[in-house]
Amino acid sequence: GVVLCCSGVPALHFLGPRLQDACLRSRQVAESGGGEQARPVSIHMIYGRDDIEVKDNFVQTSHELLKRFDLPVPLYRFRGGTSEDRFPEDVRGAVLTKVVRALLS
């Protein structure tokens, strides 16, 4: 799985073409009878509300775009980030625990 955490355009710019290629390959494998084993596991998105570095519109648009690949794309939102600490430690532990549990299940 992939975890996008408070990341903006550079991460999606890097991930997008690779994700598209992987999804197209996995669809071809599934359609040819190869099963689901070639499908990517999931993409998890973790973003703060009111983040000054990553606008909410970007988060929502990215989330909708990634869901178009027919993959699970859970979006975790949190409050409490500041310009100095965009992903506070107290929030980080709780959210990352949820994500890791989901990835391991």
All heavy atoms as an XYZ file, in Angstrom:
816
protein
N       0.805     -1.182      0.000
C       0.000      0.000      0.000
C       0.856      1.258      0.000
O       2.057      1.210      0.236
N       0.211      2.362     -0.263
C       0.868      3.667     -0.302
C       0.161      4.572      0.691
O      -1.060      4.549      0.792
C       0.775      4.281     -1.720
C       1.339      5.687     -1.743
C       1.483      3.404     -2.728
N       0.937      5.371      1.419
C       0.376      6.334      2.361
C       0.852      7.728      1.961
O       2.040      8.015      1.994
C       0.795      6.038      3.817
C       0.197      7.060      4.763
C       0.402      4.633      4.222
N      -0.104      8.573      1.553
C       0.195      9.977      1.274
C      -0.127     10.742      2.548
O      -1.265     10.738      2.999
C      -0.671     10.495      0.127
C      -0.447      9.842     -1.224
C      -1.495     10.317     -2.207
C       0.941     10.147     -1.729
N       0.863     11.355      3.116
C       0.686     12.010      4.404
C       1.075     13.480      4.298
O       2.264     13.798      4.198
C       1.537     11.300      5.448
S       1.369     11.957      7.081
N       0.080     14.361      4.292
C       0.298     15.809      4.239
C       1.133     16.217      3.029
O       1.833     17.223      3.063
C       0.943     16.315      5.527
S       0.054     15.910      7.021
N       1.073     15.425      1.961
C       1.893     15.711      0.794
C       1.062     16.393     -0.280
O      -0.141     16.213     -0.361
C       2.521     14.429      0.256
O       1.517     13.488     -0.018
N       1.731     17.152     -1.115
C       1.042     17.932     -2.124
C       1.314     17.471     -3.529
O       1.496     16.284     -3.802
N       1.390     18.411     -4.427
C       1.522     18.147     -5.855
C       2.739     17.283     -6.195
O       2.617     16.355     -6.989
C       1.549     19.477     -6.648
C       1.861     19.242     -8.108
C       0.224     20.207     -6.488
N       3.925     17.515     -5.621
C       5.062     16.680     -6.024
C       4.836     15.182     -5.820
O       5.205     14.375     -6.665
C       6.213     17.190     -5.148
C       5.848     18.610     -4.852
C       4.339     18.588     -4.715
N       4.191     14.802     -4.731
C       3.955     13.379     -4.478
C       3.003     12.797     -5.511
O       3.243     11.711     -6.045
C       3.402     13.169     -3.073
N       1.927     13.497     -5.803
C       0.983     12.984     -6.797
C       1.555     13.039     -8.204
O       1.252     12.186     -9.033
C      -0.337     13.741     -6.722
C      -1.217     13.306     -5.567
C      -2.488     14.133     -5.526
C      -1.555     11.841     -5.651
N       2.389     14.026     -8.476
C       3.053     14.106     -9.778
C       3.932     12.876     -9.980
O       3.988     12.300    -11.067
C       3.878     15.387     -9.861
C       4.636     15.528    -11.129
N       4.032     15.845    -12.322
C       5.952     15.366    -11.403
C       4.952     15.884    -13.279
N       6.124     15.590    -12.742
N       4.612     12.443     -8.932
C       5.468     11.267     -8.986
C       4.631      9.987     -9.041
O       4.908      9.075     -9.803
C       6.384     11.246     -7.756
C       7.189      9.996     -7.614
C       8.317      9.793     -8.376
C       6.808      9.012     -6.723
C       9.062      8.629     -8.254
C       7.532      7.845     -6.586
C       8.658      7.659     -7.355
N       3.596      9.918     -8.229
C       2.805      8.701     -8.078
C       1.850      8.452     -9.251
O       1.655      7.309     -9.664
C       1.993      8.785     -6.781
C       1.109      7.603     -6.433
C       1.950      6.358     -6.212
C       0.291      7.915     -5.190
N       1.259      9.492     -9.794
C       0.215      9.352    -10.803
C       0.545      8.452    -11.982
O      -0.162      7.471    -12.229
N       1.611      8.741    -12.732
C       1.917      7.896    -13.897
C       2.225      6.449    -13.510
O       1.812      5.521    -14.201
C       3.151      8.557    -14.517
C       3.135      9.961    -14.015
C       2.497      9.906    -12.657
N       2.913      6.236    -12.395
C       3.238      4.875    -11.968
C       1.979      4.125    -11.554
O       1.815      2.950    -11.842
C       4.249      4.913    -10.831
C       5.627      5.316    -11.316
C       6.484      5.881    -10.192
N       7.772      6.320    -10.670
C       8.003      7.466    -11.289
N       7.032      8.302    -11.507
N       9.213      7.796    -11.696
N       1.094      4.829    -10.871
C      -0.157      4.217    -10.445
C      -1.009      3.854    -11.648
O      -1.579      2.763    -11.720
C      -0.908      5.170     -9.521
C      -2.229      4.667     -8.984
C      -2.019      3.414     -8.143
C      -2.885      5.744     -8.147
N      -1.083      4.749    -12.605
C      -1.870      4.469    -13.800
C      -1.335      3.235    -14.516
O      -2.101      2.343    -14.888
C      -1.869      5.665    -14.740
C      -2.718      5.442    -15.966
C      -2.784      6.671    -16.858
O      -2.153      7.677    -16.602
N      -3.565      6.576    -17.916
N      -0.027      3.143    -14.704
C       0.564      1.981    -15.370
C       0.273      0.694    -14.596
O      -0.107     -0.316    -15.185
C       2.085      2.156    -15.515
C       2.462      3.234    -16.509
O       1.601      3.644    -17.316
O       3.626      3.689    -16.461
N       0.444      0.732    -13.277
C       0.217     -0.458    -12.459
C      -1.246     -0.894    -12.511
O      -1.546     -2.088    -12.599
C       0.641     -0.194    -11.016
N      -2.159      0.067    -12.468
C      -3.584     -0.264    -12.508
C      -3.994     -0.830    -13.853
O      -4.767     -1.785    -13.926
C      -4.418      0.952    -12.149
S      -4.317      1.364    -10.412
N      -3.476     -0.265    -14.920
C      -3.796     -0.792    -16.245
C      -3.268     -2.219    -16.406
O      -3.966     -3.097    -16.943
C      -3.240      0.120    -17.338
C      -3.932      1.474    -17.479
C      -3.195      2.351    -18.485
C      -5.390      1.306    -17.870
N      -2.048     -2.472    -15.918
C      -1.492     -3.831    -15.982
C      -2.328     -4.802    -15.159
O      -2.604     -5.917    -15.584
C      -0.039     -3.844    -15.507
C       0.954     -3.435    -16.566
C       2.380     -3.779    -16.164
N       2.743     -3.310    -14.834
C       3.203     -2.093    -14.555
N       3.369     -1.207    -15.518
N       3.513     -1.767    -13.319
N      -2.720     -4.388    -13.954
C      -3.485     -5.293    -13.090
C      -4.861     -5.578    -13.682
O      -5.373     -6.694    -13.562
C      -3.596     -4.730    -11.677
O      -4.421     -3.605    -11.639
N      -5.473     -4.598    -14.335
C      -6.764     -4.842    -14.994
C      -6.600     -5.857    -16.115
O      -7.437     -6.735    -16.302
C      -7.339     -3.544    -15.539
C      -7.977     -2.687    -14.491
C      -8.604     -1.466    -15.104
N      -9.111     -0.578    -14.061
C      -9.420      0.681    -14.251
N      -9.278      1.225    -15.439
N      -9.877      1.403    -13.264
N      -5.511     -5.729    -16.895
C      -5.271     -6.670    -17.985
C      -5.088     -8.081    -17.435
O      -5.609     -9.041    -17.992
C      -4.051     -6.254    -18.795
C      -4.283     -5.016    -19.631
C      -2.998     -4.496    -20.274
O      -1.903     -4.876    -19.887
N      -3.160     -3.615    -21.254
N      -4.358     -8.210    -16.336
C      -4.145     -9.520    -15.722
C      -5.469    -10.094    -15.238
O      -5.790    -11.256    -15.471
C      -3.130     -9.423    -14.552
C      -3.105    -10.694    -13.734
C      -1.747     -9.116    -15.088
N      -6.273     -9.263    -14.571
C      -7.567     -9.722    -14.060
C      -8.503    -10.123    -15.200
O      -9.190    -11.140    -15.121
C      -8.206     -8.638    -13.198
N      -8.512     -9.339    -16.270
C      -9.398     -9.637    -17.406
C      -8.959    -10.881    -18.158
O      -9.774    -11.563    -18.771
C      -9.460     -8.441    -18.356
C     -10.250     -7.276    -17.781
C     -10.121     -6.009    -18.609
O      -9.415     -6.013    -19.638
O     -10.723     -4.995    -18.196
N      -7.676    -11.205    -18.101
C      -7.189    -12.397    -18.798
C      -7.296    -13.644    -17.926
O      -6.815    -14.701    -18.301
C      -5.738    -12.187    -19.240
O      -4.888    -12.134    -18.107
N      -7.915    -13.500    -16.751
C      -8.105    -14.662    -15.881
C      -6.995    -14.835    -14.870
O      -6.933    -15.847    -14.185
N      -6.118    -13.847    -14.753
C      -5.000    -13.956    -13.816
C      -5.375    -13.681    -12.375
O      -4.568    -13.861    -11.481
N      -6.589    -13.248    -12.135
C      -7.042    -13.028    -10.757
C      -6.675    -11.659    -10.231
O      -6.206    -10.787    -10.950
N      -6.877    -11.483     -8.953
C      -6.687    -10.197     -8.287
C      -5.288    -10.019     -7.698
O      -4.984     -8.977     -7.161
C      -7.718    -10.037     -7.155
C      -9.131     -9.898     -7.635
C      -9.393     -8.562     -8.299
O      -8.903     -7.534     -7.789
O     -10.072     -8.540     -9.323
N      -4.437    -11.021     -7.748
C      -3.163    -10.929     -7.058
C      -2.260     -9.809     -7.555
O      -1.395     -9.346     -6.830
C      -2.406    -12.263     -7.092
C      -1.936    -12.690     -8.471
C      -2.953    -13.514     -9.213
O      -4.143    -13.509     -8.893
N      -2.531    -14.241    -10.228
N      -2.474     -9.321     -8.772
C      -1.608     -8.275     -9.315
C      -2.084     -6.872     -8.945
O      -1.402     -5.903     -9.209
C      -1.535     -8.400    -10.836
N      -3.252     -6.751     -8.320
C      -3.803     -5.439     -7.962
C      -3.017     -4.813     -6.826
O      -2.695     -5.478     -5.855
C      -5.234     -5.592     -7.494
C      -6.246     -5.376     -8.563
C      -7.609     -5.400     -7.918
N      -8.151     -4.077     -7.772
C      -8.816     -3.456     -8.715
N      -8.999     -4.026     -9.866
N      -9.305     -2.263     -8.528
N      -2.753     -3.517     -6.924
C      -2.165     -2.829     -5.786
C      -3.093     -2.924     -4.582
O      -4.311     -3.022     -4.745
C      -2.047     -1.375     -6.258
C      -2.086     -1.457     -7.747
C      -2.928     -2.659     -8.076
N      -2.531     -2.914     -3.394
C      -3.313     -3.127     -2.183
C      -4.245     -1.953     -1.917
O      -5.455     -2.096     -1.947
C      -2.386     -3.368     -0.970
C      -3.198     -3.515      0.288
C      -1.512     -4.577     -1.215
N      -3.703     -0.805     -1.609
C      -4.528      0.358     -1.307
C      -3.676      1.613     -1.222
O      -2.464      1.544     -1.123
C      -5.281      0.163      0.006
O      -4.370     -0.009      1.064
N      -4.381      2.722     -1.241
C      -3.736      4.021     -1.045
C      -4.454      4.682      0.118
O      -5.684      4.747      0.130
C      -3.868      4.901     -2.296
C      -3.211      4.221     -3.488
C      -3.253      6.274     -2.049
C      -3.506      4.901     -4.802
N      -3.709      5.137      1.093
C      -4.280      5.827      2.248
C      -3.822      7.279      2.202
O      -2.653      7.560      1.954
C      -3.814      5.180      3.554
C      -4.298      3.776      3.707
N      -5.369      3.438      4.486
C      -3.868      2.627      3.146
C      -5.578      2.143      4.416
N      -4.679      1.624      3.605
N      -4.773      8.176      2.450
C      -4.462      9.605      2.441
C      -4.678     10.167      3.845
O      -5.733      9.954      4.439
C      -5.373     10.325      1.437
C      -5.187      9.871      0.013
S      -6.339     10.688     -1.136
C      -5.757     12.386     -1.057
N      -3.674     10.884      4.342
C      -3.753     11.509      5.670
C      -3.486     12.998      5.499
O      -2.394     13.389      5.069
C      -2.710     10.908      6.626
C      -2.847      9.392      6.723
C      -2.822     11.560      7.999
C      -1.711      8.722      7.478
N      -4.488     13.809      5.828
C      -4.348     15.254      5.641
C      -5.013     16.012      6.775
O      -6.087     15.628      7.244
C      -4.976     15.695      4.315
C      -4.145     15.300      3.123
C      -4.342     14.089      2.487
C      -3.141     16.132      2.661
C      -3.572     13.723      1.407
C      -2.361     15.776      1.580
C      -2.578     14.566      0.958
O      -1.800     14.203     -0.107
N      -4.391     17.097      7.170
C      -4.965     17.975      8.173
C      -6.009     18.890      7.573
O      -5.902     19.290      6.418
N      -6.991     19.205      8.366
C      -7.972     20.214      7.951
C      -7.338     21.578      8.178
O      -6.572     21.766      9.102
C      -9.249     20.077      8.758
C      -9.942     18.755      8.517
C     -11.338     18.774      9.090
N     -11.976     17.488      8.939
C     -12.585     17.066      7.838
N     -12.634     17.840      6.779
N     -13.140     15.877      7.781
N      -7.619     22.511      7.320
C      -7.081     23.872      7.445
C      -5.558     23.914      7.356
O      -4.921     24.775      7.952
C      -7.553     24.526      8.748
C      -9.058     24.510      8.893
O      -9.738     24.760      7.869
O      -9.554     24.249      9.993
N      -4.960     22.996      6.612
C      -3.511     22.978      6.402
C      -3.156     24.125      5.453
O      -3.700     24.203      4.347
C      -3.097     21.636      5.806
C      -1.592     21.438      5.708
O      -0.854     22.440      5.548
O      -1.153     20.283      5.770
N      -2.249     24.988      5.858
C      -1.891     26.130      5.009
C      -1.046     25.716      3.806
O      -0.973     26.436      2.816
C      -1.179     27.244      5.804
C       0.126     26.738      6.400
C      -2.085     27.778      6.892
C       0.980     27.841      6.982
N      -0.418     24.552      3.876
C       0.439     24.088      2.780
C      -0.325     23.291      1.722
O       0.060     23.266      0.559
C       1.563     23.206      3.335
C       2.515     23.926      4.268
C       3.377     24.944      3.540
O       3.734     24.706      2.375
O       3.682     25.982      4.150
N      -1.387     22.588      2.135
C      -2.153     21.752      1.211
C      -3.625     22.117      1.376
O      -4.241     21.817      2.385
C      -1.936     20.250      1.499
C      -2.729     19.412      0.513
C      -0.467     19.881      1.436
N      -4.173     22.752      0.377
C      -5.553     23.233      0.425
C      -6.548     22.077      0.350
O      -6.292     21.050     -0.287
C      -5.822     24.215     -0.720
C      -4.907     25.412     -0.712
C      -5.086     26.216      0.558
C      -4.176     27.426      0.555
N      -3.855     27.900      1.863
N      -7.708     22.258      0.980
C      -8.743     21.237      1.022
C      -9.204     20.842     -0.377
O      -9.473     19.664     -0.635
C      -9.925     21.723      1.861
C     -10.895     20.609      2.138
O     -10.487     19.602      2.754
O     -12.058     20.722      1.707
N      -9.278     21.774     -1.278
C      -9.689     21.474     -2.648
C      -8.729     20.474     -3.298
O      -9.156     19.568     -4.010
C      -9.769     22.775     -3.459
C     -10.342     22.541     -4.833
O     -11.251     21.751     -5.016
N      -9.787     23.236     -5.821
N      -7.441     20.626     -3.052
C      -6.448     19.694     -3.586
C      -6.672     18.295     -3.011
O      -6.621     17.298     -3.729
C      -5.027     20.174     -3.272
C      -3.971     19.189     -3.656
C      -3.536     19.100     -4.960
C      -3.426     18.334     -2.707
C      -2.574     18.171     -5.333
C      -2.460     17.410     -3.067
C      -2.030     17.334     -4.376
N      -6.925     18.229     -1.705
C      -7.138     16.933     -1.048
C      -8.366     16.240     -1.647
O      -8.307     15.059     -2.009
C      -7.290     17.109      0.480
C      -7.657     15.784      1.146
C      -6.023     17.674      1.088
N      -9.466     16.956     -1.770
C     -10.697     16.362     -2.293
C     -10.538     15.944     -3.757
O     -10.967     14.848     -4.146
C     -11.865     17.339     -2.134
C     -12.241     17.608     -0.690
C     -12.559     16.345      0.089
O     -13.152     15.411     -0.423
N     -12.146     16.308      1.335
N      -9.930     16.778     -4.554
C      -9.729     16.459     -5.971
C      -8.807     15.251     -6.118
O      -9.070     14.347     -6.924
C      -9.145     17.677     -6.715
O     -10.050     18.773     -6.571
C      -8.918     17.377     -8.184
N      -7.734     15.213     -5.350
C      -6.802     14.082     -5.400
C      -7.488     12.793     -4.973
O      -7.290     11.734     -5.578
C      -5.600     14.340     -4.487
O      -4.930     15.502     -4.889
N      -8.285     12.875     -3.927
C      -9.007     11.709     -3.434
C      -9.934     11.153     -4.518
O      -9.947      9.943     -4.780
C      -9.788     12.097     -2.170
C     -10.436     10.944     -1.487
N     -11.783     10.893     -1.254
C      -9.923      9.792     -0.992
C     -12.072      9.769     -0.634
N     -10.966      9.089     -0.469
N     -10.688     12.024     -5.160
C     -11.596     11.588     -6.232
C     -10.816     11.008     -7.414
O     -11.226     10.005     -8.000
C     -12.479     12.748     -6.694
C     -13.491     13.180     -5.660
C     -14.417     12.057     -5.231
O     -14.913     11.308     -6.105
O     -14.651     11.916     -4.013
N      -9.699     11.622     -7.754
C      -8.873     11.125     -8.848
C      -8.356      9.724     -8.542
O      -8.441      8.818     -9.380
C      -7.691     12.067     -9.091
C      -6.647     11.574    -10.085
C      -7.205     11.659    -11.501
C      -5.381     12.384     -9.969
N      -7.837      9.509     -7.348
C      -7.281      8.201     -6.987
C      -8.366      7.126     -6.925
O      -8.111      5.970     -7.273
C      -6.528      8.294     -5.659
C      -5.247      9.129     -5.714
C      -4.698      9.370     -4.318
C      -4.206      8.459     -6.599
N      -9.559      7.485     -6.520
C     -10.657      6.505     -6.466
C     -11.045      6.026     -7.862
O     -11.593      4.932     -8.010
C     -11.870      7.095     -5.757
C     -11.667      7.232     -4.275
C     -12.867      7.682     -3.467
C     -13.996      8.318     -4.149
N     -15.045      8.830     -3.257
N     -10.724      6.800     -8.877
C     -11.059      6.401    -10.249
C     -10.267      5.181    -10.704
O     -10.606      4.549    -11.699
C     -10.825      7.563    -11.211
C     -11.801      8.704    -10.946
C     -11.668      9.787    -11.931
N     -12.216      9.290    -13.210
C     -12.109      9.941    -14.329
N     -11.495     11.103    -14.371
N     -12.611      9.462    -15.443
N      -9.208      4.822     -9.969
C      -8.421      3.641    -10.305
C      -9.044      2.365     -9.726
O      -8.444      1.294     -9.782
C      -6.980      3.777     -9.794
C      -6.175      4.790    -10.552
C      -5.812      5.982     -9.963
C      -5.771      4.542    -11.855
C      -5.052      6.915    -10.653
C      -5.017      5.475    -12.557
C      -4.660      6.662    -11.951
N     -10.240      2.483     -9.138
C     -10.947      1.339     -8.541
C     -10.146      0.685     -7.416
O     -10.121     -0.533     -7.284
C     -11.305      0.292     -9.602
C     -12.291      0.820    -10.614
O     -13.145      1.649    -10.234
O     -12.208      0.417    -11.790
N      -9.488      1.509     -6.640
C      -8.745      1.030     -5.477
C      -9.373      1.594     -4.214
O      -9.987      2.655     -4.248
C      -7.288      1.518     -5.532
C      -6.458      1.088     -6.725
C      -5.143      1.834     -6.727
C      -6.232     -0.400     -6.680
N      -9.191      0.908     -3.087
C      -9.620      1.513     -1.830
C      -8.736      2.718     -1.525
O      -7.511      2.624     -1.590
C      -9.416      0.411     -0.787
C      -8.794     -0.739     -1.477
C      -8.632     -0.416     -2.929
N      -9.339      3.846     -1.239
C      -8.590      5.065     -0.928
C      -9.207      5.727      0.312
O      -9.943      6.697      0.205
C      -8.586      6.065     -2.108
C      -7.675      7.250     -1.797
C      -8.158      5.410     -3.406
N      -8.918      5.174      1.497
C      -9.423      5.827      2.704
C      -8.761      7.194      2.892
O      -7.565      7.349      2.639
C      -9.045      4.890      3.838
C      -8.532      3.649      3.205
C      -8.217      3.945      1.780
N      -9.558      8.154      3.309
C      -9.056      9.504      3.577
C      -9.231      9.788      5.058
O     -10.337      9.763      5.574
C      -9.827     10.530      2.745
C      -9.540     12.005      3.025
C      -8.070     12.344      2.824
C     -10.425     12.887      2.150
N      -8.130     10.005      5.748
C      -8.124     10.332      7.175
C      -7.864     11.822      7.310
O      -6.895     12.334      6.758
C      -7.027      9.558      7.911
C      -7.095      8.061      7.696
C      -6.462      7.469      6.612
C      -7.797      7.251      8.569
C      -6.515      6.103      6.412
C      -7.858      5.879      8.376
C      -7.216      5.310      7.299
O      -7.271      3.958      7.095
N      -8.738     12.515      8.029
C      -8.579     13.955      8.250
C      -8.384     14.204      9.736
O      -8.940     13.499     10.570
C      -9.827     14.712      7.772
C     -10.172     14.554      6.307
C      -9.092     14.978      5.336
N      -8.678     16.343      5.425
C      -9.106     17.334      4.652
N      -9.989     17.094      3.720
N      -8.642     18.549      4.805
N      -7.595     15.188     10.068
C      -7.370     15.530     11.466
C      -7.317     17.033     11.631
O      -7.117     17.779     10.683
C      -6.088     14.888     12.001
C      -4.836     15.361     11.311
C      -4.148     16.468     11.781
C      -4.355     14.705     10.191
C      -2.999     16.925     11.135
C      -3.206     15.146      9.544
C      -2.534     16.258     10.014
N      -7.510     17.472     12.847
C      -7.404     18.892     13.201
C      -6.257     19.050     14.184
O      -5.833     18.109     14.821
C      -8.691     19.384     13.854
C      -9.850     19.452     12.919
C     -10.975     20.304     13.498
N     -12.151     20.289     12.652
C     -12.307     21.048     11.585
N     -11.376     21.884     11.218
N     -13.413     20.980     10.869
N      -5.780     20.244     14.291
C      -4.766     20.516     15.306
C      -3.388     20.831     14.764
O      -2.492     21.147     15.522
N      -3.193     20.733     13.467
C      -1.888     21.057     12.902
C      -1.648     22.562     12.877
O      -2.580     23.356     12.843
N      -0.387     22.935     12.942
C       0.004     24.336     12.855
C       1.011     24.487     11.725
O       1.462     23.501     11.156
C       0.648     24.817     14.170
O       1.884     24.101     14.368
C      -0.269     24.590     15.362
N       1.393     25.708     11.423
C       2.379     25.904     10.358
C       3.739     25.324     10.748
O       4.510     24.919      9.890
C       2.512     27.388     10.014
O       2.904     28.123     11.147
N       4.015     25.248     12.038
C       5.282     24.675     12.501
C       5.224     23.153     12.619
O       6.227     22.470     12.496
C       5.686     25.248     13.870
C       6.045     26.717     13.860
C       4.803     27.606     13.919
O       3.778     27.207     14.507
O       4.846     28.704     13.333
N       4.049     22.624     12.928
C       3.879     21.179     13.128
C       2.602     20.741     12.428
O       1.538     20.676     13.023
C       3.823     20.857     14.627
C       3.874     19.372     14.907
O       4.076     18.574     13.956
O       3.714     18.991     16.083
N       2.713     20.438     11.151
C       1.530     20.130     10.342
C       0.913     18.788     10.673
O      -0.246     18.542     10.377
C       1.907     20.191      8.864
C       2.266     21.603      8.435
C       2.697     21.703      6.991
N       1.828     20.998      6.094
C       2.270     20.269      5.077
N       3.561     20.156      4.840
N       1.413     19.653      4.284
N       1.667     17.870     11.274
C       1.171     16.544     11.641
C       1.592     16.272     13.078
O       2.566     15.578     13.342
C       1.742     15.509     10.686
C       1.062     14.166     10.700
C      -0.239     14.004     11.133
C       1.739     13.057     10.247
C      -0.852     12.764     11.127
C       1.146     11.808     10.221
C      -0.152     11.662     10.662
N       0.855     16.843     14.048
C       1.264     16.782     15.458
C       1.420     15.352     15.967
O       0.701     14.443     15.540
C       0.125     17.485     16.197
C      -0.653     18.206     15.170
C      -0.411     17.528     13.866
N       2.341     15.182     16.879
C       2.677     13.854     17.393
C       1.473     13.142     17.999
O       1.295     11.940     17.783
C       3.799     13.954     18.416
C       4.311     12.614     18.863
C       5.519     12.704     19.762
O       6.135     13.780     19.849
O       5.842     11.686     20.382
N       0.649     13.855     18.763
C      -0.497     13.188     19.389
C      -1.485     12.662     18.348
O      -2.071     11.604     18.508
C      -1.195     14.109     20.386
C      -1.721     15.391     19.754
O      -1.113     15.886     18.795
O      -2.745     15.901     20.244
N      -1.643     13.357     17.261
C      -2.521     12.923     16.171
C      -1.829     11.826     15.367
O      -2.444     10.829     14.980
C      -2.877     14.111     15.255
C      -3.660     13.658     14.044
C      -3.623     15.175     16.023
N      -0.552     12.007     15.133
C       0.230     11.086     14.303
C       0.112      9.648     14.786
O      -0.137      8.732     13.996
C       1.697     11.528     14.329
C       2.561     10.900     13.307
C       3.986     11.442     13.354
N       4.056     12.848     13.679
C       4.997     13.387     14.448
N       5.950     12.648     14.963
N       5.000     14.678     14.695
N       0.283      9.433     16.082
C       0.223      8.074     16.626
C      -1.106      7.397     16.373
O      -1.178      6.254     15.917
N      -2.187      8.116     16.627
C      -3.524      7.530     16.457
C      -3.827      7.236     14.992
O      -4.314      6.151     14.650
C      -4.571      8.464     17.044
N      -3.548      8.177     14.118
C      -3.878      8.008     12.701
C      -2.998      6.941     12.061
O      -3.487      6.069     11.337
C      -3.765      9.347     11.936
C      -3.968      9.146     10.449
C      -4.767     10.352     12.465
N      -1.709      6.985     12.328
C      -0.817      5.989     11.717
C      -1.109      4.583     12.224
O      -0.953      3.608     11.485
C       0.643      6.373     11.944
C       1.102      7.590     11.145
C       2.547      7.945     11.505
C       0.963      7.371      9.656
N      -1.555      4.459     13.463
C      -1.948      3.147     13.983
C      -3.114      2.593     13.178
O      -3.116      1.417     12.797
C      -2.317      3.244     15.475
O      -1.160      3.659     16.201
C      -2.797      1.909     16.016
N      -4.112      3.428     12.883
C      -5.250      2.998     12.058
C      -4.790      2.553     10.670
O      -5.230      1.531     10.151
C      -6.260      4.137     11.890
C      -7.091      4.425     13.083
C      -8.052      5.551     12.747
C      -8.774      6.057     13.977
N      -9.664      7.179     13.648
N      -3.907      3.340     10.076
C      -3.441      3.031      8.724
C      -2.651      1.726      8.701
O      -2.880      0.866      7.846
C      -2.598      4.191      8.154
C      -1.947      3.801      6.841
C      -3.456      5.425      7.972
N      -1.756      1.560      9.634
C      -0.940      0.328      9.668
C      -1.825     -0.879      9.893
O      -1.651     -1.925      9.240
C       0.169      0.440     10.734
C       0.846     -0.903     10.954
C       1.192      1.494     10.315
N      -2.785     -0.775     10.781
C      -3.721     -1.890     11.002
C      -4.473     -2.230      9.722
O      -4.657     -3.401      9.388
C      -4.697     -1.563     12.121
C      -4.073     -1.673     13.487
C      -5.109     -1.515     14.577
N      -4.440     -1.629     15.871
C      -4.754     -0.907     16.927
N      -5.727     -0.011     16.849
N      -4.107     -1.067     18.058
N      -4.912     -1.213      9.000
C      -5.629     -1.455      7.745
C      -4.720     -2.108      6.702
O      -5.141     -3.011      5.979
C      -6.199     -0.147      7.201
N      -3.475     -1.674      6.643
C      -2.540     -2.244      5.675
C      -2.205     -3.697      5.994
O      -1.983     -4.502      5.091
C      -1.253     -1.417      5.625
C      -1.358     -0.061      4.941
C      -0.090      0.743      5.176
C      -1.629     -0.214      3.458
N      -2.184     -4.037      7.269
C      -1.828     -5.398      7.673
C      -3.003     -6.366      7.667
O      -2.798     -7.572      7.751
C      -1.177     -5.387      9.066
C       0.169     -4.662      9.150
C       0.660     -4.617     10.593
C       1.194     -5.323      8.246
N      -4.208     -5.831      7.578
C      -5.377     -6.740      7.615
C      -5.693     -7.329      6.257
O      -5.242     -6.948      5.251
C      -6.586     -6.013      8.163
O      -6.973     -4.952      7.333
